Amino acid sequence: MSIETKPKISSLRTYVLTSKTGMQLEVLNLGATITALKIPLRNHQSVDVVLGFDSPSDYINSFEYGQAPYFGAVVGRFAGRIRNAQFQLNDRTVQLEKNLGDHHIHGGKQGFSKHIWKVCSQTEGDEPSITFTLTSPHLDENYPGELKVEVRYTLTLANELDVYYKAISNADTLVNLTQHSYFNLDGYQGDVTDQQLKIKANKILETDEANVPSGQLNSLEDHPYDFSEFKPVPGQIDDAFVLDFENDLAAELRSKKNKLHMKVYTNQPCMQVYVGGQVDSKLTPKGQTGYHKTSGICFETQAFPDAPNHEGFPSALLKKEEVYRQHTKFQFINLNT
């Protein structure tokens, strides 16, 4: 069941966190969306390392024109694709909304990114934080169970954006949340192909022509997407990497221009890496910048796409009254210091 509702512009609110280190985070209550993340550089300068829009209303409008970019939004109930928009749960077929051809993606037509979240707490001090909550009713997009979700953003003294997710359901259901920020260490005017990428993975999910997993895991040995050592960011990629953890380190991004190094840490088994998004001309990116396909790169830490339809994939099932917990950190290191 999907009821199309458009949030009112008057209900949009932006919240700002500033840490002792000088990091600054701006978050919109629509989709608990990160709209700006400013990292201090030398000479008292800073760089905004995420793509977005100047106007909060454009975050609403972005879902109406073409394929939505999901700039900075929390995605759920299930990030990524589900084949034929269906899965088996407790010996019955759950039919979800189809919003990508015959398939389901990013929670459906009215996923979490389109909802107004509530702020339940906000702290100040050296390591400020803000916590958003959302209640997804039973049969929201046909997912079973009432799901209560919490997302907390914290700026730490280690120059990290710490993202913590928590969810609980009153019935068995499927949960896979992620953060959909597009990063560019040279600022939103830059080109990510000028930056270097490293990924802690030795396998990648095989997919079909619709980019839905086949169930096969392919080795990255001699693969063009082997990023075991730093290589230039590719001009186009939309693939799920099976993470090979070392202290929860999943990926690294490095800018020669700004001497900035980003590390991605997570407790999730998979990371969808995406470059290639476009923005409809009716929308206005930050600073009137003309975003292009290589303006940003996403690190979508999550469960395996189409997880419920493959026995060999780690489960994305959340049992009744059990607690889903997800933890991802984005750390920024200034190489000039």
C-alpha positions as CSV (number, residue, x, y, z in Angstrom):
1,M,0.0,0.0,0.0
2,S,1.5,3.3,-1.1
3,I,-0.3,6.6,-0.6
4,E,1.3,9.4,-2.5
5,T,1.8,12.4,-0.2
6,K,3.9,15.4,-0.8
7,P,5.4,17.1,2.3
8,K,4.6,20.7,2.8
9,I,7.4,23.2,2.3
10,S,6.3,24.9,5.5
11,S,7.1,21.7,7.5
12,L,10.8,21.7,6.3
13,R,13.4,22.5,9.0
14,T,17.2,22.6,8.7
15,Y,19.4,21.9,11.7
16,V,23.1,22.8,12.1
17,L,25.8,21.1,14.2
18,T,29.3,22.5,14.7
19,S,32.0,20.6,16.4
20,K,35.0,21.8,18.4
21,T,37.2,20.8,15.4
22,G,35.3,23.1,13.1
23,M,33.3,20.5,11.2
24,Q,29.8,21.6,10.4
25,L,26.8,19.5,9.5
26,E,23.5,20.7,8.1
27,V,20.6,18.3,8.1
28,L,17.0,18.6,6.7
29,N,14.1,16.9,8.5
30,L,12.9,15.6,5.1
31,G,14.5,12.2,4.9
32,A,16.9,13.1,7.7
33,T,18.9,14.4,4.7
34,I,22.5,15.7,5.0
35,T,22.4,19.0,3.0
36,A,26.0,20.2,3.8
37,L,29.1,18.8,5.4
38,K,31.8,21.4,5.8
39,I,35.3,20.2,6.6
40,P,38.0,22.6,7.9
41,L,41.1,23.0,5.8
42,R,44.2,25.1,6.5
43,N,44.2,28.9,6.5
44,H,40.8,28.9,8.2
45,Q,39.1,27.7,5.0
46,S,36.6,24.9,4.7
47,V,35.1,22.7,1.9
48,D,31.5,21.4,1.6
49,V,32.1,17.8,0.6
50,V,28.5,16.7,-0.3
51,L,26.3,17.5,-3.2
52,G,22.8,19.0,-2.7
53,F,20.5,21.9,-3.4
54,D,20.4,25.5,-2.3
55,S,16.6,25.4,-1.7
56,P,15.1,22.9,0.7
57,S,12.0,22.7,-1.5
58,D,14.2,21.2,-4.3
59,Y,14.8,18.1,-2.1
60,I,11.0,17.5,-2.4
61,N,10.9,18.4,-6.1
62,S,13.8,16.0,-6.9
63,F,11.5,13.0,-6.5
64,E,9.2,14.4,-9.2
65,Y,11.6,14.8,-12.1
66,G,13.2,11.8,-13.7
67,Q,15.2,9.4,-11.5
68,A,15.7,11.0,-8.1
69,P,19.3,11.4,-6.9
70,Y,18.4,10.9,-3.2
71,F,21.0,13.5,-2.3
72,G,22.1,13.0,1.3
73,A,18.9,11.1,2.3
74,V,18.4,8.1,4.6
75,V,17.1,5.3,2.5
76,G,14.7,2.6,3.7
77,R,13.0,0.3,4.5
78,F,15.3,-1.5,2.0
79,A,18.2,0.2,0.3
80,G,18.9,-1.2,-3.2
81,R,17.0,-3.4,-5.5
82,I,14.6,-6.3,-4.8
83,R,13.9,-8.5,-7.8
84,N,10.3,-8.4,-9.1
85,A,9.5,-6.4,-5.9
86,Q,8.8,-9.5,-3.9
87,F,10.2,-11.8,-1.3
88,Q,9.2,-14.8,0.9
89,L,8.6,-14.2,4.6
90,N,7.2,-16.9,6.9
91,D,6.0,-19.0,4.0
92,R,4.1,-16.3,2.2
93,T,4.9,-14.0,-0.6
94,V,5.3,-10.3,0.2
95,Q,4.6,-8.1,-2.9
96,L,6.1,-4.7,-2.7
97,E,5.6,-1.6,-4.8
98,K,7.3,-1.7,-8.2
99,N,9.2,1.6,-8.6
100,L,12.0,0.6,-11.0
101,G,10.5,-1.3,-13.9
102,D,9.5,-4.7,-12.5
103,H,11.6,-4.2,-9.4
104,H,11.6,-2.4,-6.1
105,I,14.4,0.1,-5.1
106,H,15.2,2.3,-2.1
107,G,12.0,1.6,-0.1
108,G,9.4,2.1,-2.9
109,K,7.4,5.1,-4.2
110,Q,7.0,6.5,-0.7
111,G,10.3,5.4,1.0
112,F,11.8,6.9,4.1
113,S,13.6,9.6,2.0
114,K,10.3,11.3,1.3
115,H,9.0,11.5,4.8
116,I,9.4,14.3,7.4
117,W,11.3,12.9,10.4
118,K,11.0,14.1,13.9
119,V,13.9,15.4,16.0
120,C,13.8,13.6,19.4
121,S,17.1,15.0,20.8
122,Q,19.9,17.4,20.0
123,T,23.1,17.9,21.9
124,E,25.7,20.7,21.8
125,G,29.3,20.8,23.0
126,D,32.6,19.4,21.6
127,E,30.8,16.5,19.9
128,P,27.3,17.7,19.0
129,S,24.6,15.2,17.8
130,I,21.1,15.1,16.5
131,T,18.7,12.2,16.6
132,F,15.8,11.8,14.1
133,T,12.9,9.3,14.5
134,L,10.3,7.9,12.0
135,T,7.5,5.4,12.5
136,S,6.6,3.4,9.4
137,P,3.2,1.8,9.8
138,H,2.3,-1.8,9.1
139,L,2.0,-2.4,5.3
140,D,3.8,0.8,4.5
141,E,4.8,0.1,0.9
142,N,3.4,-3.4,1.7
143,Y,6.2,-4.2,4.2
144,P,4.8,-6.1,7.2
145,G,5.1,-4.7,10.7
146,E,5.1,-1.3,12.3
147,L,8.7,-0.2,12.2
148,K,10.2,2.5,14.5
149,V,13.4,3.9,13.2
150,E,16.1,6.1,14.8
151,V,19.0,7.8,13.1
152,R,21.7,9.7,15.0
153,Y,24.3,12.0,13.5
154,T,27.3,12.9,15.7
155,L,30.4,15.1,14.9
156,T,33.4,13.7,16.8
157,L,36.7,15.1,17.9
158,A,38.3,12.7,15.5
159,N,36.8,14.7,12.6
160,E,34.2,12.0,12.0
161,L,30.6,12.1,10.9
162,D,29.3,9.2,13.0
163,V,25.9,7.7,11.7
164,Y,24.1,5.3,14.0
165,Y,20.8,3.6,13.0
166,K,18.4,1.7,15.2
167,A,15.1,0.0,14.4
168,I,12.5,-2.3,16.0
169,S,9.3,-3.9,14.5
170,N,6.2,-5.4,16.0
171,A,6.3,-8.2,13.4
172,D,8.9,-10.0,11.3
173,T,10.0,-7.7,8.5
174,L,12.8,-6.6,6.2
175,V,15.2,-3.8,7.0
176,N,18.2,-2.4,5.2
177,L,19.0,1.3,5.8
178,T,21.7,3.4,4.3
179,Q,22.9,7.0,3.9
180,H,22.9,8.3,0.3
181,S,25.3,11.3,0.4
182,Y,27.3,12.0,-2.7
183,F,30.9,13.0,-1.7
184,N,33.4,15.1,-3.4
185,L,36.5,16.1,-1.4
186,D,37.2,19.0,-3.8
187,G,33.8,20.5,-3.1
188,Y,30.6,20.2,-5.0
189,Q,32.0,22.0,-8.0
190,G,34.7,19.3,-8.5
191,D,35.1,16.1,-10.4
192,V,35.5,12.9,-8.4
193,T,37.5,11.3,-11.2
194,D,40.4,13.6,-10.1
195,Q,40.4,11.7,-6.8
196,Q,41.8,8.3,-5.7
197,L,39.7,5.4,-4.4
198,K,40.5,2.4,-2.3
199,I,38.0,-0.4,-1.3
200,K,38.5,-3.2,1.2
201,A,36.8,-5.9,-0.8
202,N,37.9,-9.0,-2.7
203,K,34.5,-9.9,-4.1
204,I,31.7,-8.1,-6.0
205,L,28.1,-9.1,-6.6
206,E,27.3,-10.2,-10.1
207,T,24.2,-8.5,-11.5
208,D,22.0,-8.8,-14.6
209,E,21.0,-6.1,-17.1
210,A,18.7,-4.4,-14.5
211,N,21.6,-4.4,-12.0
212,V,19.8,-6.9,-9.8
213,P,22.1,-9.5,-8.1
214,S,22.1,-13.0,-9.7
215,G,23.3,-14.6,-6.4
216,Q,26.9,-15.1,-7.7
217,L,29.9,-13.5,-6.0
218,N,32.7,-12.7,-8.4
219,S,36.4,-12.3,-7.5
220,L,38.0,-8.9,-7.9
221,E,41.3,-10.4,-8.9
222,D,42.2,-8.9,-12.3
223,H,38.8,-7.2,-12.3
224,P,38.6,-3.5,-13.5
225,Y,37.0,-2.7,-10.1
226,D,39.8,-4.0,-8.0
227,F,40.5,-1.1,-5.7
228,S,42.7,-2.9,-3.3
229,E,45.2,-0.2,-4.0
230,F,44.5,3.5,-4.7
231,K,43.2,4.1,-8.2
232,P,41.3,7.0,-9.9
233,V,37.6,7.1,-9.2
234,P,35.8,5.5,-12.3
235,G,33.6,7.7,-14.5
236,Q,30.7,5.4,-13.9
237,I,30.0,2.6,-11.4
238,D,27.0,1.2,-9.6
239,D,28.2,-2.0,-7.9
240,A,27.9,-3.8,-4.6
241,F,31.2,-4.7,-3.0
242,V,31.4,-7.6,-0.4
243,L,33.5,-6.0,2.3
244,D,36.7,-7.6,3.7
245,F,36.9,-5.9,7.0
246,E,40.0,-4.6,8.8
247,N,39.0,-2.6,11.8
248,D,35.6,-2.0,10.0
249,L,37.4,0.0,7.4
250,A,35.4,-0.3,4.1
251,A,36.8,2.4,1.8
252,E,39.1,5.4,1.4
253,L,38.9,8.5,-0.8
254,R,41.8,10.9,-1.3
255,S,42.1,14.3,-2.9
256,K,45.4,15.6,-4.1
257,K,44.0,19.1,-4.6
258,N,42.6,19.7,-1.1
259,K,45.0,17.3,0.7
260,L,42.0,15.7,2.2
261,H,41.6,12.0,3.0
262,M,38.2,10.3,3.8
263,K,37.9,6.9,5.4
264,V,34.6,5.0,5.6
265,Y,34.0,2.6,8.5
266,T,31.0,0.3,8.8
267,N,29.6,-2.8,10.5
268,Q,27.6,-3.7,7.3
269,P,28.6,-6.6,5.0
270,C,28.2,-4.7,1.7
271,M,28.8,-1.3,0.2
272,Q,27.1,-0.1,-3.0
273,V,29.5,2.3,-4.7
274,Y,27.8,4.7,-7.1
275,V,29.0,7.3,-9.6
276,G,26.8,8.4,-12.4
277,G,23.9,10.4,-11.1
278,Q,22.2,13.2,-13.0
279,V,20.1,16.1,-11.9
280,D,17.1,17.3,-13.8
281,S,17.5,20.8,-15.3
282,K,14.4,22.0,-13.4
283,L,16.3,21.7,-10.1
284,T,18.9,24.1,-8.8
285,P,22.1,22.6,-7.4
286,K,24.2,24.4,-4.8
287,G,25.7,27.6,-6.0
288,Q,24.0,27.2,-9.4
289,T,26.6,24.5,-10.1
290,G,25.8,22.3,-13.1
291,Y,26.1,18.8,-11.6
292,H,27.3,16.1,-14.0
293,K,27.7,12.3,-13.8
294,T,31.0,12.6,-12.0
295,S,30.2,15.3,-9.5
296,G,30.0,12.9,-6.6
297,I,30.5,9.3,-5.3
298,C,28.2,7.4,-2.9
299,F,29.3,4.9,-0.3
300,E,26.0,3.1,0.5
301,T,26.9,0.8,3.4
302,Q,24.2,-1.8,3.8
303,A,23.0,-5.4,3.5
304,F,23.3,-7.2,0.2
305,P,20.8,-5.9,-2.4
306,D,18.1,-8.5,-3.1
307,A,19.2,-10.3,0.1
308,P,15.8,-12.0,0.9
309,N,15.9,-13.8,-2.5
310,H,19.3,-15.5,-2.1
311,E,19.9,-18.1,0.6
312,G,23.6,-17.5,0.4
313,F,23.4,-13.8,1.2
314,P,23.6,-12.5,4.8
315,S,20.0,-12.1,6.1
316,A,18.3,-8.7,6.1
317,L,15.4,-10.1,8.1
318,L,14.5,-8.3,11.3
319,K,12.6,-10.5,13.7
320,K,9.7,-9.2,15.8
321,E,10.9,-7.1,18.8
322,E,14.6,-7.7,17.9
323,V,16.7,-4.5,17.5
324,Y,18.4,-3.6,14.2
325,R,21.6,-1.6,14.6
326,Q,23.8,-0.1,12.0
327,H,26.9,2.0,12.4
328,T,28.8,3.9,9.8
329,K,31.5,6.6,10.2
330,F,33.0,9.0,7.7
331,Q,36.3,10.3,8.9
332,F,38.2,13.2,7.4
333,I,42.0,13.6,7.7
334,N,43.7,16.8,6.6
335,L,47.0,15.7,5.0
336,N,48.4,19.2,5.5
337,T,48.8,18.7,9.2
